[in-house]
């Protein structure tokens, strides 16, 4: 077992959420849940983080920010989608500028659904993420870990609605 499994560092990013899940993430740090007693540290630097905890849905503006933070994290890394908005887009998935869950921008390892997700579910997701992190560490050591490819450009016109992209639907209506 590696030292990271005993003391993972987490970076949290709010990708346009309603702040309900963000409050629950902060509740994990309070004395009631006190995740720091397990060695879990919340950091602000992606270069020090092992786990990327994301709340909220992806839109055109924050997709590239998510990808940038993800690419700055060292391998192996784990991504946790916290809350229904991060998992699927939630109640915002039908909005014109929302692309969906964070898996539209970066690969997700663990999903923690809920609106708002409870601190217990966040802690459980981190524990599952530690298992995934250890598997990735073994794969990295053996040379079999493959780096995930990221979408090159994220736009709302590429969002799928009724089995076609918004762009294709608009062109079909325009051309007639």
N, C-alpha and C positions, 0 to 999 in steps of 0.2 A: 504494500500500500504506500502510495506516495504522500509527500507532505501536503500536496494540493488537496488531496482527498480529506485530509484532516483540518485544513484551514483554507477553504476556497475564498477567493476575492471576487466580488460581484460588482459589476457596473450596471446601474439602472438608467434607462432612457424612457422618457415619456413621449411617445409618438402620437401626439394629438388625442389624448384620452380626456374623459370628463373629470379626471382626478380622483374618482372613486377607488380605482385600483392602486393609484399612487399613495393614497392615504393608508391603504392596507399594507403596502410595501413598507411604509414608514412605521406602521404598527409592529412589524416584525422586529424593529430595532428598539422598541420600548421595553421597559422592564418586565412587562407581562409575558412577552414571547422571548425576548432577549436572545436573538440568534448569535450574537457575538460570543455567548458562552460556549457555542459549538465551534468557534473559530472562524465563523463567517464574517468577513469584513466587507463593508460597502466602500468602494473606492471611486474616485472621479476620473481616474486615468485608465483608458482602455489598454494601455501597454502593461498594466499590472493585473488586469482582470483575467479570470478563468471562465467566468460565467457572465453572459450578457442577458440581463433581465429586462424585457421590453413590455410596456403597457401601451394601449392605444392602437389605432389602426394606421395603415400606411396611406399617405396621400402623395401627391406629386412633389411636394416640398420636402418631406422628411424621408423619402425613400433613399435618396442619395446620402443623406446624413447617416441613416442606419447602415448602409453599405460601407461608408467610410469608417465608422466606429468598429464595425465587424472586421474590416480588413486590417485595422490597427492592432487588434488583439492577437497575442501569440498563439500558435498551435500547441497543444490541442485546446479547443474552446467549445463551449456549450451555449446554446441559445435557448432561453425559456420565454415562451409567450404567455404572459399573465393577463387573464381576463378574456372575456368573450370577444372584445374588440380586437385584441392582439391575435386571437386565434382565427377569427373569421371576418372581421370587420364590424361585427356586432350590429347595433342599431344604425350605424353610420354607413353600412355597406352599400346602400342604395344612393348615397350622396354623389353628386356629380364629380367631385374631386377625390373620392375615396377609392383606392384600388382594392382594398380588402385587408386580410390579416397580414402580419409581418412576413409570412412565408412567401409573399409576392416579391419581397425585396431581398431577404436573406434566408438561408436554410434554418429551420427550427428543429431542435432536438426534443424538447419537452413542451407539452401544452398544459396549462393550468386554467381551465375554464371557470367562469363564474362572473357574475355582475352584481356587485364587485367581488372579485376573488378574495376568499378569506385568508388570513395570515397562515392558518394551518395548511391550506392548499399550496400556498407559496413555499412554505418550508418543505412540504412533501415533494414539490416539484424540484426544489434544490437538491434534495436527497436523491431523487431519481437522476437528476443531472450529474451528480457526483459519480454515479455508476456509469453513465454514458461517458463522462470525462475520463474515467479510469480505462474504459474500453478503447477510447481514442488514444490514450497515452500508450497503451500496449501496441496498438496499430501503428502509431508514429515510431515507436522504438523498433518495430519489425519492418518498417518501410512500406506498409500497406495502406497507410492513411491517405485518402484522396481528398484534395482540397475542392470544396464545392464551388461551382461556377455561379457568378452573380449575374442577374439580368443587366444588359448594358444600358437600357434606358427605360424608365418607368413613366408612363403617361396615363391619364384617365381615359384616353381614347383607346387604349389597349385593354381596358377592363372588359371581361366577358359578361354579357347580358343576353339572355335567351339564346345561348349557344353560339353567339357571334360577338365580335368586338364592337364597341361603341362606334369606332371609326367605320367599320364595314356596314353597320346599320345605318349610319348617317349617309354614307355614299349610296347605299341602296335606295334610301328615301329621296335623295337629291336627284339621282339619275332616273329613278322612277321605275 
